[in-house]
Amino acid sequence: MTVPSILERILVNKRVEAAALRAVAPTDRVIAALQAGTLVKEPKRSLVAALRRPSGAPVRVLAEIKRASPSAGAIRLDADPVAIAREYEAAGAAAISVLTEREFFAGDIAFLGPCKRATRIPILRKDFLIDPEQVYEGMMFGADAVLLIVAALPGDDLAAMLQATRNCRVEALVEAHTLEEADRALEAGATLLGVNHRDLHTFAIDMTLTEQIAKRVPADVVLVAESGIKTNGDVRRMGDAGADAVLVGEQLMRAPSPGAALAELLR
C-alpha cells in the first residue's frame, strides 16, 4: 500500500475545512467575524510592489512566522505572532508570511488580523488553499495576499483560485517546485511566482531550482526563492539567479531574536 505524502495528508484536512466553510452562508460568516472582532477592513497592501526589486537594489525578504513544520517539527510553539511581526518589520522585512495551517504547522488564521494591525507591510496568508471560500476567508481576516500551491491545484483549479483572488482583491503568490509547475503558474497569469526548493511530497531540498526556473520567468513577474535559505551567501546567490525576494522562516524563528537574525541576514 502506498503511504500518502505529507502534502496529500494536509490536503485531506483542507478538503474538510473547505466543506465546513461552504456549509456556512457568507453573510453568517461576516456577522460572526464582526462579533469576534476578526473582520479586517483596512486597505490592502501590495505584496507585488513590496517584493519587486529595482535593478541594483538588495534582495527583499518575505519573513515568515512559523511555529512548527512537518519537516522540522516544533520550532517555536510559544511564539507570539504580533511580537515577531513587529521585530521583522523593524529589522527591514519587506512583507510577512503568516502560517495559518493548524495541524501540521501550529498556525492559526486568527494570527492574520493582529499582525496586520501591528505592522504597515503586506501580510501573506500561507496555507494549503484549495477552495475559493478559503481565499474569501483569508481576505476577511486581513490577508493582503494568499499562497497558491500549483501541486495542490490540478486542472482548472489554479485558474479558479486566481480568479477568486481577483474577486477578493487580494494578490496571489503562486508556488512551483518544478519547471512544469512554473510554466502552469505563468500560463495561468501569475504575477508573483514562488520557487519552493523543497519537494512537498518528499521534503528533499534542491537549491538549484531558482536558478533553473528564473531563466523562463518574464521580467514583469516578481520571483521569490523559498526554502533552505540560511545565510547571506544564500540570499546573494538567489539574487544573482534573478530572484527579487527570498522567503525565510525556520532560520529566523529558531534564533533567540528573529528580528536580529533577519537584520544579520540582510546585512
Secondary structure, 3 states (H helix, E strand, C coil): CCCCCHHHHHHHHHHHHHHHHHCCCHHHHHHHHHHHCCCCCCCCCCHHHHHCCCCCCCCEEEEEECCEECCCEECCCCCCHHHHHHHHHHHCCCEEEEECCCCCCCCCHHHHHHHHHHCCCCEEEECCCCCHHHHHHHHHCCCCEEEEEHHHCCCCHHHHHHHHHHHHCCEEEEEECCHHHHHHHHHCCCCEEEEECECCCCCCECCCHHHHHHCCCCCCCEEEEECCCCCHHHHHHHHHHCCCEEEECHHHHCCCCHHHHHHHHHC
